[in-house]
Amino acid sequence: MSDNHPLTRYVQMYFKDHLICKRSMSRCTILSYRDAIKLFLQFASKRAKKPVIKLKVTDITEQIVLDFLSYIETARGNSIQTRNHRLTILRQFFTFVSLQDPFLSEYCRRIVDIPSKRGALLPEITYLEKDELQAIFDVIDTRTKLGKRDYALLLFMYNTGARVQETTGLRSSWISFEEPYLVEIIGKGRKRRRCPIWETTAQLLKQVIVDRDGLVGTEAHVFLNRSGQPLGRFGISNIIGKYCIKAASVMPSLKTKTVTPHTIRHTTAMHLLKSGVEINVIRSWLGHAYLKTTHRYVEIDLALKQEALKSCELGNARSVIPSWQASPGILAWLESL
């Protein structure tokens, strides 16, 4: 009976019919799922002592999955977070398989019920202070076409907090060059959101497009490389890295930071938060699916405020209580907030 359940058939159905057609996942997400399942199939093939093409769903046991998770932690040196991410992808895949054939439900349930591992640490959020960001903009030579493109690119990313894949896919027709200045962004899961942009951002983007194509409002990509092809994520990373190195000569603090496209996104979020923008507005601005994702910026901001508060404590300042301090317990109360 197991001959009727080749694993490769379900893999093809999962990607073609489910992820692409039904869920409309972005290319980057699909590639992430592909890499995880490909790695698992290679591991399972060795454990089952079968070529991948001959693997059956019933060959995949709970123990094989557990051994795979241990393998990517120990042999490949992946973090607990990456381990749990791979497990989530496998859970979703085997949930899909179980819905295709009730006979396979019990096999799949044992895998779906494997718990995530505790102790996963979220990656540290790195962001730029305003003077650091300004130093990067100041070293861009806007007298050249590439300089104008790079300036508009970084200003767009900072203005909108767009992810790198959202930036690479930006089209001319998605930008409103008249008041109110807006841009439509297609994010994860093909979800669309509209983001306000500054007039300066709109005019710089328009100038880049007109200088290159002579008109706006087309479906052409906004940001192109030297070959006239859409800029990729690595191209944008290289641009940011190049200007950070140049700016570090006048802003030494940049030497201690690893600045990536996502750093610009974090910078947008932190600057909005410090400007008093409400957290739900920031969530909508960045296109976060869950408020808890946005709340990480609040935790960082509170930690910074606590550090600033410590510097004002009596032990770190004057030993005499100033006349303006009506209640000696107010700092402790603020600390507890």
N, C-alpha and C positions, 0 to 999 in steps of 0.2 A: 504493500500500500504506500510505502514511503517513496516509491518511484514516481508517484503522482505529485510530489511536492518538491521539485527542484528549487533550491534557494535562489539561484540566479534569476529565475522567472519573477519571483517576488521583488527582487532588487530592482529589476527593470520597471516593473509596474509601479513601485514606490516612487521612483524618480520621475518617470515620464507622466504617469497619470495623477499621482498624488501631489508631489512637491511642486512640479511645474504647472500642471493644468489646474488642479483644484486649489492649492494653497498659494500659487503665484509667488513663490519665494524668490528672493533676489539671487542673482548669479553667485555672489560671494557666499551666501548662506548655503546654496546648493553645493558649491565646491567644498565647503567645510564638512557637510554631511557626506559627500563623496569620499573625501580623504579618510574620514573616520571609519566608514563602512569598508572601504578598500583595505585599510590596515587590519581591520578585524577579520575579513575574509582570508587574508594571507596567513594570519595567525591560526585561524580555525582550520585551514587546509592542512597545516603542518600537524596540528594536534589530532585531527581526524585521519591523517595519512591518506588524504584524497586530493585530487586536483580540485581547484575551486569550482570548475564547471560541473563536477559530479557531487558536490555537497547538497545534502537534503536539509530541509528545515529540521527534521527530527535528529539530524547529526549534531545540532547545536544544543549543548546541554548547559545547565546553569553553571557547572564547574568550568566549562571552557570559557564562558564569559568572565567568571571571577578570575581565572588564570590570566586572561587577556588584560583585565584591569590591573592586576598585579604586575604584569609584564611592562605595561606602558609607564608605570610608576618607577619600577626598579631598573629595568634594562634601558628604557628610553629617557628616564629622568624627568618625566612629566610631573607637574604639580598635582595636588589633590583636586584643584579646581578643574584642570584639564581632564583628569580622570573622571570626574563627575559629569563633565560636559560630554565626553565620549559615551558614558553610560546613558545619559539622557537621549542621545541620538539612537542608541541601540534599543532603548525602551520604546521610543516612538516607532521605530521600524517594526519591531515585533508586535506592537499593538496593532499596527496596520495589517500585518500578516494574519493575526488572529481573527480579524474582521473579514478576511477574505475566505477563510475556511474554518468552520467550527471545530473540525477534527483537530486542528492545530492549537486550539485555545489553551489547553493545559500545558503544552510545551512552551508556549509563549508566555503564559502567566508566570511561570517560574523565573523567567528572565526579567519580565516587567517588574516583579516584586523585589528584585535585588535593590537594597537600600543604597543611597548615596553615602559617601564617606564623610564623617565629620572632620572639622579642622581646616576646611578650605579657606584660604585667605584671598580676599579680593585684591586685585592689582592696585598698587598705590596710584593715587591721582596726582599727576604733575600738571601744574599750570604756570602761566607767566604773569608776573606783575606788569602793570601798565608801562612802566619805564623800560622793562625788558622787551615787551612787544613793540614799543615805539622804536627801540634801538634796531630791531630787525627791519621795520619798515624804512628806517632812515638810510640803511645801506643798499637799498634797491635803487638801481640806476634807471629811472623812469624816462630817460632820454632815448632808450632803445625800445624796439617793439617787444622783445622778450621781457625787458624790465617792466614795461607797462602791463604786460600779461601777468607777470608774477605779482606785481603790486595789487592788481585787481583780484587775482586768485586768493591771496592771503587776506585781503580786506573782506572779500565775500565769505570766506570761511569763518573769520572772526565775527562778522556782522550776523551771520545766520547760525553759527555753531553746527554747520553741516558736517556730516560724516564724510570720509574721503570718497566713498563710492557714490554718495549723493552729489559730491562736487564733480567727479569725473563724468557723471551722466547728465549734467546740467545742459539744457537746450536753450537757445536764444528765445524761442517762443514762450518759454515759461516765465520770462521776466517782464514785469510791467515797468516801462520807462517813463510813464506819466504818473502824476499823483493820483492815488496813494501808491508809492513805490513798493512793489511786492515781488516776491518770487515764489513759485510753486516748486516744492521739493518732493521727490518720490523717495520714500525711505524704506525701511525694512518691511517685508511683506507687501510691497507695492502700495503702502499707505501713503496718501498724499497729505501734505500740510502746506499752508501758506504762511510765509514769514515776511514781516516788514523789513525793508532795507533802507539805508540812508540814501539821500539824494546823491551824495558823493559816490557811493557804491554803484548805484544805477548808472551814473554818467561814465564812470570808469569802465564798467562792463560794456556799455554801449560803444564807447570809443574803441575798445579792443575788437569788438565784433565788426564795426563799420570799417575800421582800418584794414581788416582782413578780408571781409566778404562784401563790403559796400552796402549792406542792408541788414536790418534786424527782423525778428519775428519769424525766422525760419526754424526748421527742425535740426539745424546744424548744432553740433556741440560747441559750447562756449570756449572751453579751454583745450587748445590743441598743442601738440609738440612740434619740434622743428620739421618733422616729416609731414605735417598736416593731419596727423592722426590724433584721436582723442587722448589726452593725457591719462595715464594710468596711475594707480595708487603709488607705485614705486617712483614714477616721475615726480609726483607731488612731494613724496618723502624726500627725494633728492633736492628739490628746490628749497624746501624748508631747511634741510640740513646745511645746504650751501650758505644761505643767508645767516643762519645761526652762528656758523663758524666765523663769518665776517664780522657780525655784530659783537661777538665775544671779545674782540680786541678793545672795544669801548665799554662793554658791559660784562665784566668778568664773571658775574653770577651765572651767566649762560653756560659757562664752561662746566658747571656742576650739574646741569640738567640735560636729560635726554629729551629732545623736542621732536615730536612726531606730529602727523596731521591730527591725531586724536588729542594731543596736547592743546592745540588751538581750540578744539571743541570744549575741553575742560576749562580753558581760559575764559571762553564766552560765558559758560555757566557760572563760574565764580565771580566774574565781573558783574553779571546781572544780579546775582545774589547780594553782593556787597553794595549794589546800587539801590537795594530795597525792593527788587522785583519779587512778587509773590511766587512761592515755589510751584504752584500749579501752572502759572504762566510760563515758568522756565521749563516745566515738563512738556507743555504743549509746544514751546519754542524749539526744543531739541528733538521732539518726536519720540519721547520715551513711552513705552507701553505701560510701565508700572511706575507709580509714584515713589516706590522704595528705591528705584534706581536714581532718581533725582535727589532723593533725601541724603545721599552720600555727600553731596556738596554742602548741605546744611551741617552735617556732622563735622566736616573739615572747617567750616567757617566758625562753628562753636569752639572747636579746639584752638583755633587761632585767637579767638577772643579770650579764652581762658588763659592762654599764655600771656596775652597783653595784661590781663587782670592780675596775674601773679606778680608782674613787675611793679604793680601799684600797691602791693600788700605792705603793711607797716614794717615788716622785717626788712624789706628791700628799699624802703624809703626812709623818711625821718622817724625817729623814735617818738617824737612828740605828736600827739593826735592833733591834726589841724582843726581850727575852730569851725570850719565848714562841714566837718564830718559829724553829723548829728547822731548817727548810730554806728557804734563800732562793729555791729553784726551785719551791716549791709553787704560787705564783701562776701561773707560766707553765704548770705542769702542769694546773691547774684551767682556765686559759684554753683549753687544747687539748681539753678534754672536749667 
